[in-house]
Amino acid sequence: MQNFQLYKETSTTTDKSYNRKDWQGGYQSVTEEFDYWIDDIEGEIPPELNGTLFRNGPGLLDINGHKIHHPFDGDGMISRISFINGRAHFRNRFVRTEAYVEEQKAKKILYRGVFGTQKPGGWLANIFDFKLKNIANTNVIYWGGKLLALWEAAEPHQLDARTLETLGKEYFDGVLSGGEAFAAHPRFDPSCEQDNGAPCLVNFSIKPGLSTTITIFELDTTGKIVRKSANSVPGFAFIHDFAITPNYCIFFQNPVSFNPIPFALGMRGAGECIKFQPNQPTKVIVIPRQSPQKFIEEGGNPKGVKIMEMQSGFVFHHANAFEKDNEIVIDSICYEDLPQVEPESDFRETDFDAIKPGQLWRFHLNLEDSTVSSQLIESRCCEFPCVHPQKVGRNYRYLYMGAADAASGNAPLQAFEKVDLETGTKQVWSAAPHGFASEPIFVPRSRHGDEDDGWVLGLIYDSTHHRSDVVILDAKDLNQAPIAKLHLKHHIPYGLHGNFVREVFIDS
Ligand code: CO
């Protein structure tokens, strides 16, 4: 009997869709900057797929051999894949932030990271050092003719889209002040009423404290900040992402507490001082995009900031939101619990089974009585949702995300999943056992096709060859093998976010 049980345990372990050693390979630094035409291709790049995929993420997981404590503390590296007439070109470059340049020169860690990276020398070397590194590693957008690398706690860095050279920090004609935050999760409103139907970019910044200031920025197509409003909400807030509809911005204020003392004393990173509070509710903050005055002028009731409460949970990313009758519907990846980042832990040794998976939920926010109802849409472990760019803030049918290979339990992302929200049908393409996935990006084939007429582009880390592949999937049928797999000459460490634009940038 005992033998049988032992056998069973062993077999459960080997039944996993991945092994940790393979997964760890995607967390090795890349130090080289490449520039080449991709010629190792399986399948064919659709000739009508023209444009540029920009990705951002931590390129360095160590500084000259000194390991950083968490991937979120890794220096931002932009990868660019340019598609033109059935061919593809690759280039990557590190964002030359002040800290990157200084640390590369010194060949050692000079700055504390938010997620626990400390300067060598123990707490004495870190005490009362509140200078943080703007690592520009979370997202990259092209808007108003500018390529911007974003990190949520400070100003963006502007890059030359053609050469990926760092041009300096971006202050939007002085509307942003020195050190002012500009979040890494802007939303692209495809048709903004206040701009007569032109697209606009909506972003925010968080200034946490005993009460938190949420500032909302709206940028027109020339890249100018045309609307900026500051809103104060009670309590400390750690907010990474938000969602928009034509009339509202929606934020989830996760139930967390912040104790800054261990950070001040040099013992923990600021992010390691955030503690999830499972017995507290999650607060949903709904902020109107138009001023109350505007609502009155249009004959409606003035609408202010609304705060609703719902069950406890932690959300990094929202898929989309839309207005329906007196409700806002919002789809989000929600965690039951948020494990704390510990100073002694090593992220490379993550025990996936000990962590709760992210799952896709739909929330109905009732604007009349401020109640929230929720419904689980997908229990499979998932992250990094994306939708058709024309459907942002609108009722929509399809969403795409990174997902685990197995339908239950927690595991690294190895697959891309499509969910049909109308029929409940799900499609999955998996790169298991040796491939590991990141954020998918949906690219429409044309302006007038069906909502799922297009491609899903994603980077897969192939642990067998220790290199990354750019995969192109047919969004109509994600169950099928990729249309093309572009083998890069090297790997790209697991990244965070990126965007696809129609403009083609190549400099060679
Ligand atoms: Co994010």
Residues whose N, C-alpha, C, O or C-beta is under 5 A from the ligand:
A	BS01	CO	none
